Amino acid sequence: MARVPAAVRKVMNVSHRVRRVPRALPRPRSRRAPASAGLVPQPRPWVRALGLVAVVLAGAWLGLLIVGNVRVPVGPMNTTMTLRPSLTGGTKINISPLGALQLDSHVAPVRLDVNVDQLDPARAQALVDHPERLSGLQDEVTRDVGRGTLDLAVRSCVAVVSGATALGLAVYRRPRRALGAGGLALALLAASGGTAYATWRPDSVLEPKFSGLLSSAPSLVGDARSIVTEFDAYQKELARLVTNVTKLYDATSTLPAYQPDPTTIRVLHVSDIHLNPASWKIIASLVEQYKVDVIVDSGDTMDHGTAAENGFLDPIEDLGAPYVWVRGNHDSMVTQRYLEGLKNVHVLDDGRAKTINGLRFAGIGDPQFTPDRSRQPGAESSQELAGARLASALRDQRAAGEPVDIAVAHEPSAARQVDGEVPLVLAGHLHHEEMEVMRYGTRLRVEGSTGGSGLRAVEDEDPDPIEASVLYLDRDTRRLQAWDAIELGGLGLTTAEVSRHLAEENQPGAGTPSATPSTTSPTGSP
């Protein structure tokens, strides 16, 4: 075999290595720049998820705004039902121009709005001509509301899915992402509906909150006794509201006379008027609108208690109802003696009791006189001592066979001393309303300022509201059934908020209330 020269072998080895080099070299990288080197980095997954949720919510909201409502005839009225995004849920019935009723019907991120558009003249006239049809109005309203709710649910689903899908397509330009947005919107709507169903409170119609013209409130909200006795009748109560609205929209366009339930006694509780002359007109209006039987003023009617202020009290004689009064820390004995000389005024002090329009009252004046708003040493002890004196008088009244139904004191610290001695005690002083059932069963009602904190209210940019309440008591048992908390804008505007509240023992499913608060007194005899 011929030998290959060394020089040739060397050339061959070099050529062989050159041919094998490309196999060892890595593949050339793409000329495209890496993602990290770009100007716009890829968003993180959670950012993309938040973006999708934002698109879904915005699209669903737009869909509801555009097509998410139905026009439904409910009884004799034409209404529009709409679902709206909300943080608290609930139901709002707009009755233009009279006001609105709000119901805490459910807790969900959607609210049901029912707008009363107009009264159908033909259907309304048919009810006027044939009053016997009112007996079937409740069933008719129930069917109409059920049909409208079903139509609204279907339309809302279409609106939500269409809105989210359309906006998703506009944002992402990808059909798959757009369909995903529509599916997520449908899932959120279903979850909202499930939450509303799980938290549904059919008895919410028993405690409506009215906002609107004060003169419309009694007719729309109705009387407490009829509400208290119909716990399981949500549909009936809804029909009752519809019937009341029908009456308000009748051909005469005038408000009907409010017909209170004859089994209730209505007590108007006012307090802390503080020399505000607007209060008398408001109180007179409430007495007329609610057919009030007794007015109770828990003190601080004056600001300085001087004789020069006494003329301010003269309108009390013409308010249209007996006026029960106790002295506050801004009222002097000069004030008290002047009120004792006015007709239709009943001054309570030192635990003395008086029976007025079927209710027995007892009260005590404030032991402090501080028109300069100062706090004197031992003020709290003096209040507790005054409350103890009132409690002793209440025990004496009960022992004599004439138990007191309502006790009155100005400061809550004095009122708390009668816990267990009386079913209900009224107070003021705090300039905001409170209600609680104390340890031994006595209910304490603290009223806000019916004078909006008086003339000093103009010192603030936002004056304090004017507050009062109408208490409904059973005429037989003389126990509190319900109360309407009334709040007007500062200095007395023409609109009001009226919130209906039921006593706990009158809530649906509650047992029969006891006849007395407690047989065990929290304090001994002073």
PADOVO-256816 format. One record per residue (C-alpha): residue number from 0; y, x, z. Coordinates in nm, 2 decimals, always signed. Layout:
<atoms>
> nr  yy  xx  zz
> NUM  Y  X  Z
...
</atoms>
This chain:
<atoms>
> nr  yy  xx  zz
> 0  +0.00  +0.00  +0.00
> 1  +0.33  +0.14  -0.10
> 2  +0.57  +0.23  +0.17
> 3  +0.91  +0.07  +0.18
> 4  +1.18  +0.31  +0.22
> 5  +1.36  +0.30  +0.55
> 6  +1.70  +0.22  +0.40
> 7  +1.55  -0.09  +0.22
> 8  +1.39  -0.21  +0.55
> 9  +1.72  -0.18  +0.73
> 10  +1.89  -0.39  +0.47
> 11  +1.62  -0.65  +0.48
> 12  +1.64  -0.68  +0.86
> 13  +2.01  -0.73  +0.85
> 14  +1.97  -1.00  +0.59
> 15  +1.71  -1.18  +0.80
> 16  +1.93  -1.18  +1.10
> 17  +2.22  -1.32  +0.90
> 18  +2.00  -1.61  +0.78
> 19  +1.90  -1.69  +1.13
> 20  +2.25  -1.68  +1.28
> 21  +2.35  -2.03  +1.17
> 22  +2.06  -2.18  +1.36
> 23  +2.18  -2.03  +1.68
> 24  +2.54  -2.13  +1.64
> 25  +2.66  -2.46  +1.79
> 26  +2.76  -2.74  +1.55
> 27  +3.12  -2.74  +1.48
> 28  +3.32  -2.99  +1.68
> 29  +3.49  -3.28  +1.53
> 30  +3.85  -3.23  +1.44
> 31  +3.94  -3.55  +1.63
> 32  +4.12  -3.48  +1.96
> 33  +3.94  -3.56  +2.28
> 34  +4.04  -3.88  +2.46
> 35  +4.18  -3.69  +2.75
> 36  +4.42  -3.51  +2.52
> 37  +4.57  -3.84  +2.38
> 38  +4.90  -3.99  +2.47
> 39  +4.75  -4.33  +2.59
> 40  +4.45  -4.29  +2.83
> 41  +4.18  -4.56  +2.83
> 42  +4.24  -4.82  +3.11
> 43  +4.00  -4.82  +3.40
> 44  +3.75  -5.11  +3.43
> 45  +3.92  -5.28  +3.72
> 46  +4.25  -5.27  +3.52
> 47  +4.08  -5.44  +3.23
> 48  +3.93  -5.70  +3.46
> 49  +4.27  -5.78  +3.61
> 50  +4.42  -5.81  +3.27
> 51  +4.15  -6.05  +3.16
> 52  +4.21  -6.26  +3.47
> 53  +4.59  -6.27  +3.41
> 54  +4.53  -6.38  +3.05
> 55  +4.29  -6.65  +3.16
> 56  +4.53  -6.79  +3.43
> 57  +4.83  -6.78  +3.20
> 58  +4.64  -6.95  +2.92
> 59  +4.49  -7.21  +3.15
> 60  +4.83  -7.29  +3.29
> 61  +4.99  -7.32  +2.95
> 62  +4.71  -7.54  +2.84
> 63  +4.76  -7.77  +3.13
> 64  +5.13  -7.78  +3.07
> 65  +5.09  -7.87  +2.70
> 66  +4.80  -8.12  +2.70
> 67  +4.67  -8.15  +3.05
> 68  +4.80  -8.50  +3.14
> 69  +4.69  -8.85  +3.07
> 70  +4.88  -9.18  +3.07
> 71  +4.70  -9.44  +3.27
> 72  +4.79  -9.80  +3.35
> 73  +4.73  -9.85  +3.72
> 74  +4.76  -10.21  +3.81
> 75  +5.10  -10.33  +3.69
> 76  +5.24  -9.98  +3.65
> 77  +5.23  -9.72  +3.38
> 78  +5.15  -9.38  +3.53
> 79  +5.10  -9.02  +3.41
> 80  +4.84  -8.81  +3.59
> 81  +4.86  -8.43  +3.57
> 82  +4.68  -8.13  +3.72
> 83  +4.91  -7.85  +3.83
> 84  +4.84  -7.50  +3.97
> 85  +4.91  -7.50  +4.34
> 86  +4.86  -7.27  +4.64
> 87  +4.79  -7.56  +4.88
> 88  +4.64  -7.84  +4.66
> 89  +4.70  -8.20  +4.77
> 90  +4.82  -8.51  +4.58
> 91  +5.18  -8.60  +4.50
> 92  +5.29  -8.95  +4.39
> 93  +5.63  -8.95  +4.23
> 94  +5.81  -9.28  +4.25
> 95  +6.14  -9.23  +4.07
> 96  +6.41  -9.29  +4.18
> 97  +6.29  -9.38  +4.52
> 98  +6.12  -9.06  +4.62
> 99  +5.77  -8.92  +4.65
> 100  +5.46  -8.95  +4.86
> 101  +5.26  -8.64  +4.94
> 102  +4.90  -8.65  +5.06
> 103  +4.70  -8.36  +5.21
> 104  +4.40  -8.49  +5.01
> 105  +4.23  -8.15  +4.94
> 106  +4.26  -7.77  +4.95
> 107  +4.23  -7.61  +4.61
> 108  +4.44  -7.41  +4.36
> 109  +4.52  -7.73  +4.17
> 110  +4.74  -8.03  +4.27
> 111  +4.71  -8.38  +4.13
> 112  +5.05  -8.53  +4.03
> 113  +5.08  -8.90  +3.97
> 114  +5.41  -9.00  +3.82
> 115  +5.50  -9.37  +3.82
> 116  +5.68  -9.40  +3.48
> 117  +5.77  -9.77  +3.48
> 118  +5.66  -10.11  +3.58
> 119  +5.50  -10.31  +3.29
> 120  +5.71  -10.63  +3.28
> 121  +5.43  -10.85  +3.15
> 122  +5.17  -10.74  +3.41
> 123  +5.43  -10.75  +3.69
> 124  +5.54  -11.10  +3.59
> 125  +5.18  -11.21  +3.59
> 126  +5.14  -11.11  +3.95
> 127  +5.46  -11.29  +4.04
> 128  +5.35  -11.61  +3.86
> 129  +5.00  -11.59  +4.00
> 130  +5.01  -11.44  +4.35
> 131  +4.63  -11.51  +4.39
> 132  +4.57  -11.21  +4.16
> 133  +4.70  -10.98  +4.44
> 134  +4.36  -11.02  +4.61
> 135  +4.19  -10.86  +4.31
> 136  +4.46  -10.59  +4.27
> 137  +4.28  -10.34  +4.49
> 138  +3.96  -10.35  +4.28
> 139  +4.17  -10.32  +3.96
> 140  +4.36  -10.02  +4.10
> 141  +4.04  -9.86  +4.20
> 142  +3.89  -9.89  +3.85
> 143  +4.21  -9.77  +3.69
> 144  +4.24  -9.47  +3.91
> 145  +3.87  -9.38  +3.86
> 146  +3.90  -9.41  +3.48
> 147  +4.22  -9.21  +3.48
> 148  +4.07  -8.93  +3.70
> 149  +3.77  -8.90  +3.47
> 150  +3.99  -8.88  +3.16
> 151  +4.21  -8.63  +3.33
> 152  +3.91  -8.41  +3.42
> 153  +3.78  -8.41  +3.06
> 154  +4.12  -8.34  +2.91
> 155  +4.19  -8.07  +3.17
> 156  +3.87  -7.89  +3.08
> 157  +3.96  -7.89  +2.71
> 158  +4.32  -7.78  +2.79
> 159  +4.22  -7.50  +3.02
> 160  +3.95  -7.36  +2.78
> 161  +4.16  -7.40  +2.47
> 162  +4.47  -7.24  +2.63
> 163  +4.27  -6.94  +2.77
> 164  +4.08  -6.89  +2.44
> 165  +4.39  -6.91  +2.23
> 166  +4.59  -6.66  +2.45
> 167  +4.28  -6.43  +2.47
> 168  +4.26  -6.43  +2.09
> 169  +4.63  -6.35  +2.06
> 170  +4.61  -6.07  +2.32
> 171  +4.28  -5.90  +2.24
> 172  +4.24  -5.99  +1.86
> 173  +3.86  -6.01  +1.92
> 174  +3.68  -6.34  +1.91
> 175  +3.42  -6.23  +2.16
> 176  +3.68  -6.14  +2.42
> 177  +3.87  -6.46  +2.35
> 178  +3.55  -6.67  +2.41
> 179  +3.49  -6.48  +2.73
> 180  +3.84  -6.57  +2.85
> 181  +3.77  -6.94  +2.77
> 182  +3.44  -6.93  +2.96
> 183  +3.60  -6.76  +3.26
> 184  +3.87  -7.03  +3.26
> 185  +3.61  -7.30  +3.26
> 186  +3.43  -7.14  +3.55
> 187  +3.75  -7.11  +3.75
> 188  +3.83  -7.48  +3.68
> 189  +3.48  -7.58  +3.79
> 190  +3.51  -7.37  +4.11
> 191  +3.85  -7.53  +4.18
> 192  +3.69  -7.87  +4.13
> 193  +3.41  -7.78  +4.36
> 194  +3.65  -7.66  +4.63
> 195  +3.85  -7.98  +4.60
> 196  +3.54  -8.19  +4.63
> 197  +3.42  -7.99  +4.94
> 198  +3.76  -8.03  +5.11
> 199  +3.83  -8.39  +5.00
> 200  +4.00  -8.59  +5.28
> 201  +4.00  -8.96  +5.18
> 202  +4.18  -9.05  +5.51
> 203  +4.48  -8.84  +5.40
> 204  +4.63  -9.16  +5.26
> 205  +4.66  -9.27  +5.62
> 206  +4.91  -8.99  +5.70
> 207  +5.14  -8.97  +5.40
> 208  +5.46  -8.77  +5.38
> 209  +5.75  -8.94  +5.22
> 210  +6.05  -8.76  +5.06
> 211  +6.33  -8.97  +4.91
> 212  +6.57  -9.25  +4.99
> 213  +6.56  -9.33  +5.36
> 214  +6.59  -9.70  +5.29
> 215  +6.27  -9.69  +5.09
> 216  +6.06  -9.52  +5.35
> 217  +5.94  -9.82  +5.57
> 218  +5.84  -10.03  +5.27
> 219  +5.65  -9.75  +5.10
> 220  +5.48  -9.59  +5.40
> 221  +5.41  -9.93  +5.57
> 222  +5.34  -10.02  +5.93
> 223  +5.12  -9.81  +6.15
> 224  +4.90  -10.09  +6.29
> 225  +4.76  -10.20  +5.96
> 226  +4.69  -9.83  +5.87
> 227  +4.52  -9.76  +6.20
> 228  +4.28  -10.05  +6.16
> 229  +4.17  -9.95  +5.81
> 230  +4.02  -9.60  +5.85
> 231  +3.74  -9.63  +5.59
> 232  +3.96  -9.79  +5.32
> 233  +4.10  -9.51  +5.11
> 234  +4.09  -9.71  +4.80
> 235  +4.24  -10.01  +4.97
> 236  +4.52  -9.80  +5.11
> 237  +4.59  -9.65  +4.77
> 238  +4.60  -10.00  +4.63
> 239  +4.84  -10.10  +4.92
> 240  +5.08  -9.82  +4.82
> 241  +5.06  -9.94  +4.46
> 242  +5.13  -10.29  +4.57
> 243  +5.43  -10.17  +4.77
> 244  +5.57  -9.98  +4.47
> 245  +5.52  -10.29  +4.26
> 246  +5.73  -10.49  +4.50
> 247  +6.00  -10.22  +4.49
> 248  +6.01  -10.24  +4.11
> 249  +6.01  -10.61  +4.08
> 250  +6.25  -10.80  +3.85
> 251  +6.52  -10.83  +4.12
> 252  +6.54  -10.45  +4.16
> 253  +6.61  -10.49  +4.53
> 254  +6.41  -10.35  +4.82
> 255  +6.19  -10.61  +4.99
> 256  +6.24  -10.69  +5.36
> 257  +6.02  -10.47  +5.57
> 258  +5.77  -10.69  +5.75
> 259  +5.64  -10.50  +6.05
> 260  +5.30  -10.58  +6.20
> 261  +5.36  -10.82  +6.49
> 262  +5.10  -10.64  +6.71
> 263  +5.31  -10.32  +6.73
> 264  +5.61  -10.23  +6.93
> 265  +5.84  -9.98  +6.75
> 266  +6.03  -9.73  +6.97
> 267  +6.30  -9.51  +6.81
> 268  +6.31  -9.17  +6.99
> 269  +6.64  -8.98  +6.95
> 270  +6.78  -8.68  +7.14
> 271  +7.04  -8.41  +7.15
> 272  +7.31  -8.60  +6.95
> 273  +7.57  -8.35  +7.08
> 274  +7.88  -8.56  +6.99
> 275  +7.79  -8.60  +6.62
> 276  +7.95  -8.92  +6.50
> 277  +7.72  -8.94  +6.20
> 278  +7.42  -9.00  +6.43
> 279  +7.53  -9.36  +6.51
> 280  +7.51  -9.47  +6.15
> 281  +7.18  -9.31  +6.10
> 282  +7.04  -9.47  +6.42
> 283  +7.17  -9.81  +6.31
> 284  +7.01  -9.76  +5.97
> 285  +6.67  -9.67  +6.12
> 286  +6.69  -9.97  +6.36
> 287  +6.75  -10.20  +6.07
> 288  +6.50  -10.04  +5.83
> 289  +6.21  -10.01  +6.08
> 290  +6.29  -10.33  +6.29
> 291  +6.30  -10.11  +6.60
> 292  +6.24  -10.28  +6.93
> 293  +6.37  -10.01  +7.17
> 294  +6.58  -9.69  +7.13
> 295  +6.51  -9.41  +7.37
> 296  +6.76  -9.12  +7.40
> 297  +6.63  -8.82  +7.60
> 298  +6.97  -8.68  +7.67
> 299  +7.24  -8.44  +7.56
> 300  +7.44  -8.71  +7.39
> 301  +7.76  -8.53  +7.48
> 302  +7.87  -8.17  +7.44
> 303  +8.09  -8.12  +7.75
> 304  +8.05  -8.44  +7.94
> 305  +8.42  -8.50  +7.99
> 306  +8.59  -8.84  +8.03
> 307  +8.77  -8.78  +7.71
> 308  +8.44  -8.79  +7.52
> 309  +8.34  -9.13  +7.66
> 310  +8.48  -9.33  +7.37
> 311  +8.22  -9.16  +7.15
> 312  +7.96  -9.37  +7.32
> 313  +8.10  -9.72  +7.24
> 314  +7.90  -9.77  +6.91
> 315  +7.58  -9.78  +7.12
> 316  +7.66  -10.15  +7.20
> 317  +7.62  -10.24  +6.84
> 318  +7.31  -10.05  +6.74
> 319  +7.10  -10.36  +6.73
> 320  +6.84  -10.27  +6.99
> 321  +6.82  -10.19  +7.37
> 322  +6.93  -9.83  +7.44
> 323  +6.73  -9.64  +7.71
> 324  +6.90  -9.32  +7.82
> 325  +6.85  -9.02  +8.05
> 326  +7.10  -8.76  +8.14
> 327  +7.08  -8.41  +7.97
> 328  +7.23  -8.08  +8.07
> 329  +7.54  -8.15  +7.85
> 330  +7.59  -8.49  +8.01
> 331  +7.78  -8.53  +8.33
> 332  +7.77  -8.80  +8.60
> 333  +8.10  -8.92  +8.44
> 334  +7.90  -8.98  +8.12
> 335  +7.63  -9.16  +8.31
> 336  +7.86  -9.39  +8.49
> 337  +8.04  -9.49  +8.17
> 338  +7.70  -9.57  +8.00
> 339  +7.60  -9.78  +8.29
> 340  +7.90  -10.00  +8.22
> 341  +7.81  -10.06  +7.85
> 342  +7.61  -10.37  +7.75
> 343  +7.26  -10.32  +7.61
> 344  +7.23  -9.98  +7.78
> 345  +6.96  -9.90  +8.04
> 346  +7.02  -9.57  +8.23
> 347  +6.71  -9.42  +8.39
> 348  +6.74  -9.18  +8.69
> 349  +6.56  -9.09  +9.01
> 350  +6.23  -9.23  +8.88
> 351  +6.35  -9.59  +8.87
> 352  +6.15  -9.81  +8.63
> 353  +6.27  -10.09  +8.40
> 354  +6.07  -10.32  +8.17
> 355  +6.23  -10.36  +7.82
> 356  +6.08  -10.55  +7.53
> 357  +5.73  -10.54  +7.67
> 358  +5.73  -10.17  +7.77
> 359  +5.79  -10.02  +8.12
> 360  +6.00  -9.71  +8.13
> 361  +6.09  -9.46  +8.41
> 362  +6.29  -9.15  +8.39
> 363  +6.51  -8.89  +8.57
> 364  +6.83  -8.72  +8.47
> 365  +6.86  -8.34  +8.42
> 366  +6.93  -8.16  +8.75
> 367  +7.14  -7.91  +8.56
> 368  +7.49  -7.96  +8.41
> 369  +7.56  -7.66  +8.18
> 370  +7.80  -7.76  +7.90
> 371  +7.87  -7.39  +7.85
> 372  +7.50  -7.34  +7.77
> 373  +7.46  -7.10  +8.06
> 374  +7.14  -7.05  +8.25
> 375  +7.19  -7.09  +8.62
> 376  +6.97  -6.91  +8.88
> 377  +6.67  -7.13  +8.98
> 378  +6.71  -7.35  +8.68
> 379  +6.33  -7.36  +8.61
> 380  +6.25  -7.44  +8.97
> 381  +6.50  -7.73  +8.97
> 382  +6.35  -7.87  +8.65
> 383  +6.00  -7.86  +8.80
> 384  +6.13  -8.02  +9.12
> 385  +6.29  -8.30  +8.92
> 386  +5.96  -8.35  +8.73
> 387  +5.77  -8.37  +9.06
> 388  +6.00  -8.64  +9.19
> 389  +5.95  -8.84  +8.87
> 390  +5.57  -8.79  +8.91
> 391  +5.58  -8.92  +9.26
> 392  +5.78  -9.23  +9.15
> 393  +5.52  -9.29  +8.88
> 394  +5.24  -9.28  +9.13
> 395  +5.43  -9.53  +9.35
> 396  +5.47  -9.76  +9.06
> 397  +5.11  -9.75  +8.98
> 398  +5.01  -9.81  +9.34
> 399  +5.24  -10.12  +9.34
> 400  +5.05  -10.26  +9.04
> 401  +5.33  -10.19  +8.79
> 402  +5.23  -9.88  +8.60
> 403  +5.48  -9.71  +8.37
> 404  +5.40  -9.69  +8.00
> 405  +5.66  -9.42  +7.90
> 406  +5.84  -9.16  +8.11
> 407  +6.15  -8.99  +8.00
> 408  +6.31  -8.65  +8.10
> 409  +6.54  -8.42  +7.91
> 410  +6.37  -8.08  +7.95
> 411  +6.00  -8.04  +7.86
> 412  +5.95  -7.83  +8.17
> 413  +6.04  -8.13  +8.38
> 414  +5.83  -8.36  +8.16
> 415  +5.52  -8.15  +8.20
> 416  +5.51  -8.23  +8.57
> 417  +5.41  -8.59  +8.51
> 418  +5.09  -8.49  +8.33
> 419  +4.81  -8.73  +8.43
> 420  +5.06  -9.00  +8.57
> 421  +5.16  -9.18  +8.25
> 422  +5.02  -9.21  +7.90
> 423  +5.34  -9.09  +7.72
> 424  +5.64  -8.88  +7.82
> 425  +5.94  -8.82  +7.60
> 426  +6.18  -8.52  +7.61
> 427  +6.43  -8.32  +7.40
> 428  +6.64  -8.01  +7.46
> 429  +6.46  -7.77  +7.23
> 430  +6.63  -7.90  +6.90
> 431  +6.29  -7.91  +6.73
> 432  +6.01  -8.16  +6.75
> 433  +5.68  -8.10  +6.92
> 434  +5.38  -8.31  +7.01
> 435  +5.09  -8.22  +7.24
> 436  +4.83  -8.38  +7.47
> 437  +4.85  -8.20  +7.80
> 438  +4.56  -8.10  +8.02
> 439  +4.53  -8.43  +8.21
> 440  +4.57  -8.65  +7.91
> 441  +4.94  -8.73  +7.90
> 442  +5.10  -8.70  +7.56
> 443  +5.43  -8.51  +7.55
> 444  +5.66  -8.58  +7.26
> 445  +5.96  -8.35  +7.23
> 446  +6.22  -8.48  +6.98
> 447  +6.44  -8.26  +6.76
> 448  +6.82  -8.29  +6.75
> 449  +6.93  -8.63  +6.61
> 450  +7.28  -8.48  +6.59
> 451  +7.17  -8.18  +6.39
> 452  +7.27  -7.97  +6.69
> 453  +7.61  -8.15  +6.69
> 454  +7.94  -8.03  +6.54
> 455  +7.83  -7.67  +6.60
> 456  +7.60  -7.72  +6.31
> 457  +7.89  -7.66  +6.07
> 458  +7.91  -7.31  +6.20
> 459  +7.59  -7.21  +6.01
> 460  +7.55  -7.19  +5.63
> 461  +7.24  -7.41  +5.65
> 462  +7.30  -7.69  +5.92
> 463  +7.01  -7.79  +6.14
> 464  +6.83  -8.10  +6.02
> 465  +6.88  -8.44  +6.18
> 466  +6.55  -8.55  +6.34
> 467  +6.42  -8.87  +6.50
> 468  +6.09  -9.05  +6.52
> 469  +5.95  -9.40  +6.52
> 470  +5.67  -9.45  +6.77
> 471  +5.42  -9.73  +6.71
> 472  +5.26  -9.87  +7.03
> 473  +5.00  -10.14  +7.06
> 474  +5.15  -10.45  +7.21
> 475  +4.84  -10.53  +7.41
> 476  +4.74  -10.18  +7.54
> 477  +5.09  -10.03  +7.52
> 478  +4.93  -9.71  +7.39
> 479  +5.07  -9.49  +7.11
> 480  +4.89  -9.56  +6.78
> 481  +5.10  -9.35  +6.54
> 482  +5.44  -9.21  +6.48
> 483  +5.67  -9.13  +6.18
> 484  +5.85  -8.80  +6.21
> 485  +6.19  -8.84  +6.02
> 486  +6.39  -8.55  +5.91
> 487  +6.72  -8.57  +5.72
> 488  +6.92  -8.28  +5.57
> 489  +7.18  -8.12  +5.79
> 490  +7.47  -8.35  +5.88
> 491  +7.29  -8.65  +5.75
> 492  +7.21  -8.67  +5.38
> 493  +7.10  -8.98  +5.20
> 494  +6.74  -8.85  +5.15
> 495  +6.48  -8.80  +5.41
> 496  +6.13  -8.68  +5.48
> 497  +5.91  -8.91  +5.67
> 498  +5.57  -8.79  +5.78
> 499  +5.31  -9.03  +5.92
> 500  +5.09  -8.90  +6.20
> 501  +4.80  -9.08  +6.38
> 502  +4.72  -9.03  +6.74
> 503  +4.39  -8.83  +6.77
> 504  +4.21  -9.13  +6.93
> 505  +4.30  -9.33  +6.62
> 506  +4.17  -9.08  +6.36
> 507  +3.87  -9.20  +6.15
> 508  +3.55  -9.17  +6.35
> 509  +3.73  -9.14  +6.69
> 510  +3.60  -9.35  +6.98
> 511  +3.79  -9.61  +7.18
> 512  +4.08  -9.45  +7.37
> 513  +4.08  -9.46  +7.74
> 514  +4.31  -9.70  +7.92
> 515  +4.47  -9.43  +8.14
> 516  +4.53  -9.06  +8.09
> 517  +4.34  -8.93  +8.39
> 518  +4.26  -9.04  +8.74
> 519  +4.31  -8.69  +8.87
> 520  +4.67  -8.59  +8.93
> 521  +4.76  -8.23  +8.86
> 522  +5.00  -8.22  +9.15
> 523  +5.00  -8.34  +9.50
> 524  +5.27  -8.56  +9.65
> 525  +5.60  -8.36  +9.69
</atoms>
